[in-house]
Amino acid sequence: MANLTSDLFSRYLSLSLNRGMAKNLDFASRGRGSGLPRAD
């Protein structure tokens, strides 16, 4: 049972991480397009 729970949790964690990374990439590309100074 614990194995199943950890599998579901890791899957959920990777999903939320991917969503956050996509949001960051979208924000960065939008900032780049509008001519804002980049952080890097």
Contacts in CASP RR format, 6 or more apart in sequence:
PFRMAT RR
TARGET T0000
AUTHOR 0000-0000-0000
METHOD contacts of the structure
MODEL  1
MANLTSDLFSRYLSLSLNRGMAKNLDFASRGRGSGLPRAD
28 38 0 8 1.000
31 38 0 8 1.000
32 38 0 8 1.000
END
